[in-house]
């Protein structure tokens, strides 16, 4: 596997196909992996305020909750640490990280510009096979959205964005964008659950796709920039009104 395949691998890991997180008799259901089920459940607890900043993470309790071994729990913890939702302290264990609103805003400001640049380059550099992949990802996402499959829709959305990154054929831009995108994945996934956000997201993707296929890099970049920025705005607003503890400095 090449370095440029890393982001798509994370996409498949973070958005398992046709799966959802649920707990019946303490165990994750469906085709979702144990590690992904644990990670997504913790993300949900953090974003809904059930796990407050500074709360210790008990790996044994999580293993018992899901009826799994410590191995998938540790894998989930590593993913959460990578995304910045969990902090690992030397000799003191892991805790829920404090969500810094300015840093969240800065992350989305930066990723919006990087992805806008990707869209601009992709409009003139995309190859026939990539055009086909982009169209297929968008069409399959529409089907997933229609049947209410949130996990599949999110996975295909990530594939859509990553295909645009790959279509730039700029290894430095791909690596830089993908690295930051991995940090924003939990936030972007969560904001899709807000009312009407998935429908609006799909409309944006359709407009981005149309601009790229027409070779209009300026328009593709403009739409992509607004698309990613809005994701951050929606999340920040939800967190602010939802009573979730945030640092504002």
N, C-alpha and C positions, 0 to 999 in steps of 0.2 A: 504493500500500500504506500502510495506517495504522500508527501506532506499535503498536497492539494486535495487529497481525498478525505483528510481529517474532518473537515467541517460536515461533510455529508454523512460520515459515520456517526458523528454526534447528533445529527438531525434524526437519523433512524433510531438512535438510542433514546433520545429525549422525547420523541414522538412515536411510540410504538404503533404499528399499524393495527387499525380496528380494535383498539383496546381502551379500557377505562379503568380507573382506580375504584375499587370497591372492596369492602371487607365483609366477608361472610364467614362466620366461625373463626374469625381472626386471621383469615388468609386472603391474599390478593386473588382476584378472579380474572378469567379471560387469558389472553395470550401475552399480556404484559409481563415483563420480567419482574422477579421479586425486588431487585434493586431499584428499578424504575417505579414500582408501586410505592416503595418506602419513600423514595425521593419526592415523588409528586404529592404524597400525603403530607409530608413535612412542609413542603412549599405551601400547600393549601392552609395548613395550620398557621404558618407565619403570616401569610397575606390576609387571613381573616382575623388575626389577632388572638387566636387561641394559644399560640406560642409567642410570648412577648420577648422583646430584645433582652438579652442577658440570661434567658432561661437555659439551664444546663440541658444537654442532650444525653439521655440515658440509652446507650446502645442495647443493653440487655432488655430494657423495657420495650424498645422498638422491635427487637427480635421476638419477644413474647407476644406483642400486639399483633404481629403479622404471621406468627407461627413459622418463622424462618430461622436459619442459622445466623451467626454473626457476620458471615462473609458478604451476603448482599447488603446488609446494613452498613458495613464498612465501605462498600462500593458506593452506596447512596451518599454517605457522608462525604466522601472524596468529591463527588459531583457537586454537592451543595457548597463545599468549601471553595471549589473552583469558581462557582457562580457568585460567591461573596455573601450568600445568605447565612452561612455558618462560619464561625471563627474557631480555629483550633489553637488553644493556648498551651504553651509548654508546661507539661506536668500538671495541668489543671483541667484537661478535658475540653470538649467542644461546647460552645454556647451559641444561641441565636444571635446573629450580628445585629447591630443597630443600623437601621436603614437611614442613610444620609440623603436627604432630599436634594441638596445641591449636587452631590456626586451622581445621583440618579439622573438629574437634569443634564449634567455635563456628559454623561455616558450617551444619552439619547441625542444630544446635540452633535456629538462626534460621530456616532454611528450613522446618523441621518446624512451627514455630509459624505461619509465614506461610501454608503450605499447609493447615494445620488451619483457619485463619480462612477461607481460600478455600472449603473444604469446608462450613464452617458457613453461610456466606452463600449458597453455591450451592444448598444444600438448600431454601431458601425463595425463591430468585430465579431458578432455572433455568427457561428457556423450553422450550416443546415441541420445537422444532428441536434445541436443545442436549441435551435428554434423549435424543432419537433418536441424535444424534452420539455421546453418551457410551456408550450401549448398543452401538452399532455398533463403536466402538473396542474395547470390552471383548470382544465376541464375536469380532471379527477377530483380536484378540490371542490368544485361546484357540486358534484355528485355527493361527496362526503357531507357538505354543508346541508344539502337537501334532506339527507337521511338523518341528520343530527349527530353524526359521528365526530365528536369534538377532537378526539385524539388523532384520528386520521386526517381531519382537516388541518390541524396544527402541523402535523408531519409534512403534509403536502405543501403547506405554506412555506415552511422552512426549505423544502426542496426547491420551490419557486425562487426564493431569494438566493439560494446557493447556486442555482443554475445561472442566474444573472452574474454572480461573482465570477464563476468559471468562464463565462463568455467574454470577460474582459481580457483574458489571456495575458494578464499582468500578475506574475507570481507574488510580487511585493504587495500589491494592492489586495490580492486574494488573502494572503496570510494575515495582513494587518486587519482587514475587515472581519475576517472569520474569527480571529482571536477575540476581538471586542464583542462580536455577535454572540459568542458563546456565553459571555458574562451577562448579556441582556436576555437570553432565552427564557429564563423563568418569568421575568417581568412581562415579556411580550406574550408568552403563553397565557399568563393570568389575565391580562387585559382583554384577551379575546373572549373571556367568559362574561364580560360586562354586556348589558343589554344592547342589542343591535350592532355590536362591534364586529362580529364575524361577517355580517352582511356588508358593512361598510368596507371591511378589509378586502372582501372579494371584489367589490366594485373597483377599489384602488388597484388591485392586481390586474384587473381587466384593462384599465386605462394604461398602466405601465406596460403591459404586454403589447397593446396596440401601438404605443409610441415606439417601442423597441422594434417591432416588426416593420414599422414604417421607416425605420432608420432615423428617427427624430430624437437625437441624443439630448438636446436641450429640454424638450418636453418631458422625456423619460426621467431625466434627472430632477426636474422640478416636481413632478408627481411623486417620485420616490422620496424626495426630501420631506415633503409634507406628510406623506404616508407614515414614515418612521417617526417623525416629530410628534404627530398626533397620538401615536401609541404611547409615547412617554407622557404626554399631557393627560391622557385618559387615566393612566395608572397613577400619576401623582395626585390627580383630583380625587380618585377613589380612596387612596391612602390617607389623604388629608381629611376627608369627610367621614372616613370609616373608623376614626378613633385609634388608628395604628400609630404607635410612638415613632416619631421621626426626629432626627437631628436636622436643624435648619441652618447650622453654621458649618 
